[in-house]
Amino acid sequence: MWNRWKLFNATDFISLMYPCFAFCRILGIFPYEINSSIFEISKPQYILSTVIVCICCAFNVAVIYHFIISKITLGSLTKNLEYISYNMFSNFMLITTHILSTSRMYLLQTMLIISSKLSLESYQRMSKLIHFKDIIGITVLIMQTIIYELHGDIHEFELNYLTISRKILGMYFYVVVFEINMFYINCVCVLKACFENINETLEHMQISITSNRKSCKLRVICHIHRNQFFLSELKILKKWHLMITNAVKTLNTVFGLQILAIIVMSFCNIAFQMYMSIVHWQDGILINFDFNFFILLLTTIGYYGINIILLVWACESGKNKAQKINTIIHDILNSVNNKQIKNELQLFSLQILHCKNSFLVNNITVDATLITIVSN
């Protein structure tokens, strides 16, 4: 299954997610194996993941404790607060991700099933974006993290191996947070493609129904066969839509806390960097600019800004695709005469009204409104 992967040329869900799966496995947050298109917990990988999580979190707590209790400092109280808050959020995300490993496995299995209906063209179109952002993003992040970690030295840090360990741990958490975010965005993109496929099928159905009404040469028996085909197609779409809706709910449950933490962390880091790196007040009047700090600020804002933009774009566009389905159904209702098809369309519309296909973090919709609230 892993051997079928080609860069920018995905053919199924697994090949589409391959770079993300590979990076997550290296980081120890993908304790699964794939056998005959079935996701299963791998005991060796799960044990390794547990060991990695325990070691990283324990060391992280120890470092935070030393920062709070001892005289270890990064140069200022603000930098200490930034470091402590980021590591606390990172610990929370890593532990939550590990605890929800089984739920995430069921989500992946569901995603694999519902995405099997997507066309090859849809996979290849998505792979250009997903593979590019996953590979380029992780490369840029590692380079930026190395520069960031080497930029400032810890003052009054007595043991060199502790400094090295802290920097390695910091790089690990930066990459883990990035991969969790990309994992979520990739899943949202796949669900969005599923909604888009339903829209395209319904639009094609609408065109067929309209052309049938205009055609006077079609025999009655032909109309009957076509209507039966439309009915069966609608039932299939209803069932598929319900599966996608359940996948959206599971995605919100599995990734809700992590994505909320990522959004808060992103804005906190931007705020800390703006405070520390570009503006230095002297007597409340004079402002000095440091070129190195300014470059660091731009890269930080660029990294977190792009992550947030990608997140909001994926969730917003996915929600719009889901809402468009009801609009198309009402358009078809206005152009169809068959009572059975009308009843099926009305049931489909009722199902959509009861399904809130929004991407949520703790019952808060991920869109521009959420970003405005957090930034304020």
N, C-alpha and C positions, 0 to 999 in steps of 0.2 A: 504493500500500500504506500509506503514511504518512497519507493523507487519511482513512482509515476510522476513525481513533482518536476516541473519545468518553470524556470523564471518567466514571469509575465505571461504564462500560458497555462492557467489553471483549467482543469477539466471537471473537478468536483470540489466539494467542501474541504476535504482533507488537503488536496493540493493547493487550494486557495489559502488555507490557514497555515501551510507548512512552515514558512519563515517564523511566524509567531509561535507555533508549537515548538519549533527547534530551539529558539531563544529561551522560551519558558522552561523547557526541559533542562537546558544548560544551567539555568538559575535555580532549578530544583522546585519549581512551582507547577510542573506538569507531570504528576505521578501516574500517567496512564500509558497503556499500550493499545494498539489498534489491530484487532484480529478480525478479518473478514467484514470490514466496515462496522465493527462493534467496538465501542470504547469500554475498556475494562481497567480497573485499578491494578497497577503493577506493584506487587509487594516490595520488591527491591527498590523501585523508584519511590514508593510511598515512605519506606523506612529512611531512605536517603533524604527525602524532602523533610521528614520530621526532624532528622538530625540537623539539617541545615537551618531550619526555622528555629530550633531550640538554641543552637550555638549563636546564631546572629542576634536573636532577641535577647539572650542572656548577656552577651557582650555589650549590646546596645544599652541595656538597662544599667550595666556596670559603668559605662562611659558617662551616661546621663547623671548617674549618682555622683561620680567624681566631679563632674562639672558643677553640680549643685552644692556638694559638701566641701570639696577641696578648693584650692586656689587656682585651678586650671582655668585658663581664659583664652579666648580667640582674639583678644585685643580690646574688646569693648563688651559692655553688658548687652547691647543690641545684637551683636553677633552670637553671643552665648544663647540668647533667647531664640534666635532664628534656628540655631543648630539643635537645641533641645526640643523645640516644637516640631521641627521636621522629623527628627528621629522618633519622637513619640508617635506621630502620625504614621510613620513608616512601619514601626513595630505593630501598630494596630492593623494596618493593611496586610502585612505579612501573615499575622496570626489568623485574621479573618479569612484570608484566601486559603490558608491551609485547612481550617475547620470546614470550609464549604467545598472541599475537594470533591466529595461524593455528589453534592448537588450540581456542581459545575460539570461533572461527568454526564449526568442525566441531561443537562442542558445541551451539551455537545452532541449527544446521541439524538436528541430531538431536532437540533439544527441540521444534523446530517440527513435525517429523514425528510424534513420539509424542504430542504434545499435541493433534494434529488430531482425535483420537478423543474428546476431552472434549466434553461438552455445553455449550450456550450458557449454561445456568444455572450450571454450574461456573465458567465464565469471569467471568460477572457477579458471582458471589459472591466470587471471588478478587480481582477488580478493586477492590472496595470497600476491602479491606485494603491491597493493593499500591499503588494510586494514592494513597490517603490517606497512608500512611507515607512514600512517596517524595517527594510534594510538600510535605507539612507538615514532614517530617523535614529536607529540604534547606533550607527556609525558616528553621526554628528554628536549624539549624546555622550558617547564614550570619550570622544575628543574633548568636548566641552567640560566633561566631568574631570578629566585628567588635568586640564588647564586650571579649573576651579580649585581642585584639591591641592595643586602645587602652588597656587597663588599666594596663600597666606600660611604662615607657620604658626603653630600654637606656642604661645608664650608660657613659660614656666612649666613646660611638659618635661618631666625628668627622664622618662624612659623612651628611647627611640622606637622600640618595637611596638609600644602602645600607640605612638603617632602613626606608624605605618599601618597598624591594624585598624585604627580609626579611619584612615583615608580609604583603605580597601573596603571596609564596611560601608563607608559613605557612598563609594562608587557602586557597590552592589545594590544598595537601597534605591539609588537614583534610577538604575536600570530596571529594577523590579517594578517600581512605580510606573515607569514608562510602558513596560510590557503589559501591565494590567490594564492601563488606559487603552493601548492599541488592541488588546484582546477584546475589550468591550466594544470599541468602535468597529472592529471587523465584524463582530456578531450583529451589530446594528445595521451595518451595510448589507449583510446577507438578508436580514429580515426586510429591509427596505426593498431589495431586489425582488423578494417574494411578493410584497404588496404591489410592486410595479408590474410584475407578471400577471397578477390578477386583473389589474387595470387594463393591460393590453388585451387580455383574453375577453374581457367584457366589452371593450371598444370594438374588437373584431366581431363579437356577437351582435352588437348594435348595428354595425354596418351590414352584416348578413341579413338581419331582420328587416332593415330598411329596404335593402335591395330586393328581398322577397316580396315585400308589399308592392313595390313598383312593377314587379314582373307579373304580367298577366298570362304568360304562357305556361307557367308551372302548374302541373296537375295537382289535384287535391291530395293524392297519395304522397306526392313529393313534399308537400307542406307538412303532412303528418309526420313523415320521417324526420324532417328538419326540426320540427317542434319537439319531438322525442329526444333528438340529439341535444337541443338547447337545454331541455329539462335535466338530462343526465349530466351535462356540462355544468349547469348551475349547482347541482347537488355536490359534484366533485369540488367546485370552487368554495362552496359553503364549508365543507369538511376541511379543506385545506386552510381556509381563512381562520377557522376555529383552532386548528393546530398552531398556526402562526401566532394567534392571540395568546394561547397558552405559553408559547415560547417567549413572547414579550414579557408576560407576567413572571415567568421563571428568571428571565434575564434581569428584571428589576429587583427581584429578591436576592439573587446570587451576587450581583455587582452593586447594589444600591449603596451600601455603606462605603465601599472602596471608592466609588466615583464621587460621592459627596466629599470624602476626605481629600481626593485629588483636587477637586475644585477649590476647597478651602486652602489646601497647601499651596496651590498655584498663586492665589491672590495674596496669601501671607508672604510668600517668598518675593513676589514682585514688590510688595510694600516695604519689606525689610531691605531689599536691595536698593530701592529708590531712596530710602532713608539713609542707608549707610554709605553707598558707593558714589552717588553723584552730588549730593548736597551736604556740605560741611559748614555748619553755622559757627561763626566766630562773633561773640558778643551779640548774637541775634541779628546782625546786619550783613556781614560779609559772607559771600558764598564763593567757595573755591571749587574748581573742577579738576579732577585727576583723570588723565587720559586712560590709564589702565583700568581704573575703576569704571570709567564710562563705557569702555568696551565690554567689560564684564556685565555691566547693567544691561546693555543692548542685547547681548547674547542670552541673558537670563530672561528678559522680557520677551525676546523673540521665541525662545523655546517654550515657555509656559503659555505665551499668547497663541502660538500655533496649535499647541495641544488643546487649549480651550476652544479655539475656533473650529478645529476638526470635530471635537466632541459635540459642540452645539449644532454644527452643520449636519452631522450624521443623524442626530436625534430629531432635529427640526424637519429635515427632508423626509425622514422615515415616517414621522407623524403625518406630514402632508400627503404622502403617498397613501397612507391608510385612510385618511379622511376623504380622499378623492374617490374611493371605491363607492361610497354612498351616493355621490353626485352622479356618477356614471349609471348606477342602478336606477336612479330616478329618471334619467334621460331615456333609458331603455323602456321604463314603465310607460312613458309618454308616447312611445312609438310601437308598442306591441298590443295586439288584440286578443291573443290566446289567454284564456282564463287561468289555465294551469301554470303557464309561464309567469303570469302576473302574480299569482299566489306565491310561487317560488321566489320571485324577486322581492315581494313584500316580506317574506320570512327572512330572506337574506338581509334586507335593510333593517329589520328588527334585530337581527343578530348583531349587526354592526353597531346599532345604537346602544346595545347592552355591553359591547366590548370597547373599553377605553384603551385603544392602542397608542398609548403615550409612553415614552421612556422616562421613568421616574427614579428619583433618589429619595427614599423615605417619604413617598407620596408627594414629592415636589417634582414638577415637570422640568426636564432638562431642556431649556430654551433660553432665548435672550433675556427673558424676564428673570430667570434664576440668576444669570450672570450679573444683571443689574442689582439685584438684591444683595448678593454676596459682595460685590465691589463697593456698595454703599456701606 
